[in-house]
Amino acid sequence: MRKALGSISIVVQARPGEGPILAELIREAVEETGLIAFIRAEGYAFMPSEAVGQLGLPHLRLALMDDRISLWVRDPHKLGLGPFGAEELYRGIIEGVRAAASVVSDYCSKRGLEAIIQVP
């Protein structure tokens, strides 16, 4: 499971001015899976509770730089540590990143763009 989490990567260059809009669409889709979006300097951290981040456990991150969006899993090697069940945490991240990938795929197909999407 750790290896699968470590392989997750989504990178998309949105059209000029559309990065923040796409980031919000992704946030909404990920939150619909049950993860909570916590604001970070570069974008969002998605996790079931703030405690996951405080303990340094794996969670999904989104960074928005100009109109480029990048999603990855922070600290995948720490899966199974702490009070949160590894299977439950893994399942939540996978559901969240699949929702994000769906939004990015739809966005790109409507605009004739490409993205890097690596999701197990």
ChimeraX attribute file (.defattr): number of C-alpha atoms within 10 A of each C-alpha:
attribute: neighborCount
match mode: 1-to-1
recipient: residues
	/A:1	14
	/A:2	16
	/A:3	10
	/A:4	14
	/A:5	24
	/A:6	16
	/A:7	13
	/A:8	20
	/A:9	17
	/A:10	18
	/A:11	19
	/A:12	22
	/A:13	19
	/A:14	23
	/A:15	13
	/A:16	10
	/A:17	10
	/A:18	13
	/A:19	19
	/A:20	18
	/A:21	12
	/A:22	22
	/A:23	24
	/A:24	13
	/A:25	15
	/A:26	22
	/A:27	24
	/A:28	17
	/A:29	20
	/A:30	26
	/A:31	17
	/A:32	13
	/A:33	17
	/A:34	15
	/A:35	22
	/A:36	19
	/A:37	21
	/A:38	15
	/A:39	11
	/A:40	11
	/A:41	8
	/A:42	12
	/A:43	20
	/A:44	20
	/A:45	24
	/A:46	27
	/A:47	25
	/A:48	19
	/A:49	13
	/A:50	13
	/A:51	12
	/A:52	17
	/A:53	17
	/A:54	8
	/A:55	12
	/A:56	15
	/A:57	23
	/A:58	26
	/A:59	26
	/A:60	24
	/A:61	20
	/A:62	25
	/A:63	18
	/A:64	19
	/A:65	13
	/A:66	13
	/A:67	17
	/A:68	18
	/A:69	23
	/A:70	19
	/A:71	23
	/A:72	22
	/A:73	24
	/A:74	19
	/A:75	16
	/A:76	22
	/A:77	15
	/A:78	14
	/A:79	20
	/A:80	18
	/A:81	13
	/A:82	12
	/A:83	10
	/A:84	14
	/A:85	11
	/A:86	18
	/A:87	11
	/A:88	12
	/A:89	18
	/A:90	20
	/A:91	12
	/A:92	21
	/A:93	24
	/A:94	21
	/A:95	16
	/A:96	25
	/A:97	30
	/A:98	19
	/A:99	20
	/A:100	25
	/A:101	24
	/A:102	14
	/A:103	19
	/A:104	25
	/A:105	17
	/A:106	12
	/A:107	18
	/A:108	17
	/A:109	11
	/A:110	8
	/A:111	10
	/A:112	8
	/A:113	15
	/A:114	15
	/A:115	18
	/A:116	14
	/A:117	20
	/A:118	16
	/A:119	17
	/A:120	13
